[in-house]
Amino acid sequence: MSPARPARRTKNRSVETTHVDVLIVGAGLSGIGVAARLRREHPERSLMILESRAASGGTWDLFRYPGIRSDSDVQTYGYDFKPWKGRKALAPAADILDYIRETAREYDIEGCIRYDHKVIRADWSPADARWTVTARVGDGDKTVTFTANWLFCAAGYYNYDKGYTPEFPGADRFTGQIVHPQHWPEDLDYAGKRVVVIGSGSTAVTLIPAMADATEHVTMLQRSPTYIIPLPAEDALYDVFRRILGDERGYRLTRKKNIAQNVWLYKLCRRFPRQMRAVIRWLNKRMLPAGFDVDTHFNPRYNPWDQRLCVVPGGDLFKTIRKGKASVVTDTIETFTETGIALSSGKHLDADIIVTATGLDLLALGGVQLSIDGEPIDITKRLAFKGTMLSDIPNFSFAVGYVNAPWTLKVDLVADFLCRLLTQMDRRGATVAVAENDRPDMPTRPLLDFAAGYIQRSLSLWPQAGTEDPWNLQMDYYRDVAVLRDTPVDDGTLTFSTAEPAPTRSHRDLARPD
């Protein structure tokens, strides 16, 4: 796959009206995927994407830290309708970014994107059967409005403006640089420097091998260990399948194989935690130096898949430790000092640069304030219908991926469900579809029921899941295939109706790049 090219920042030409059939919030992996599916299944529908940043690609354009890559195999991270042609099992950000933008070009989506448009609120009009969406343009106070028959939120699940950084005592005393990976300085020079990376999640295990050869030494400082497993750098079977079956069929077969592997690994970890812990420990031990204290640094307190497993391509993190270029310290921080970090054990880590790979801040629905007829909606009181719509909110859907599997698997299913739902509305002559909650007394549970700290910090700000179908959200791909793809849309769980919208000029010819 060729290196990623910068997205063109388009000047949108004047159009007669600002109404579209489907308006999508966010031009990242999810937004482009949903738009491409609409182009395939509903080419007659007009669409628009409002993107808060100046470029497409979402996460993969925002994050610029060394070594950034996917943390799941590319065949399941890619769209189900577009084969991934790269050889690496875990793809670099540049390749993912190019894949997303190539999809946008193939499906003529680029001209539908309004950059520097941050959606701040959306109001549903029952009388007109449409959304009025307000977006702030650029960094100023100027706002613009659009109307749409259907609103789809593809803004991801975390705050693009800032990452999560705990309050570290004495941080103002440190004379070196403190960097959060979400805001990596382009000119950061770490050559020959002593670097401490705080954290042991996917960002930390990606950063350390990428930085190690250039630094004097890099230390991974963790409060507690994470499960880390090696993955082959390339999928040999993928090459065989492509050679025999061609790109498309080889991709589909590899994707099915990898989905099954991911699902069964998760199920085995949940059903046989003690045995799977032993297997992961054995893998770690054989890749680490002789005498390495595996039980202190790579033996988590929780069971496998209570939190997300981290994968390292070709075991690169373990190789870096074996070479002596990186080390692991399991301890807690007492305070930052002028020259590094004082630990609770009494030890001191000398550092020129401290990287706070301490996670993300979650943000539900991109922070968009929803309302109906001017009345604000408290989304924390709403239930997720089949994991894609919200109770009693008409013509609205969203995408939030799996916490235990590649994100795109859920996005593909949600996009497919939306297209089938729109087809069903056409057949019925309906203009409104809503998931009505007729069980207000039903017990609820968190939408993202996962033990990871970045999720637990923000659960109270998210919609809820129910305990009965179709409100019972589970992180189970095969179950979602049955619910979102194999079950008829018109299964009695949605309410369809017809409302005559106020007259408006059509908006079929969207702006094109200059």
Summary of the structure (lengths in Angstrom):
residues: 514
radius of gyration: 23.8
end to end distance: 26.9
largest distance: 75.7
contacts: 1669
relative contact order: 0.16
helix: 32%
strand: 24%
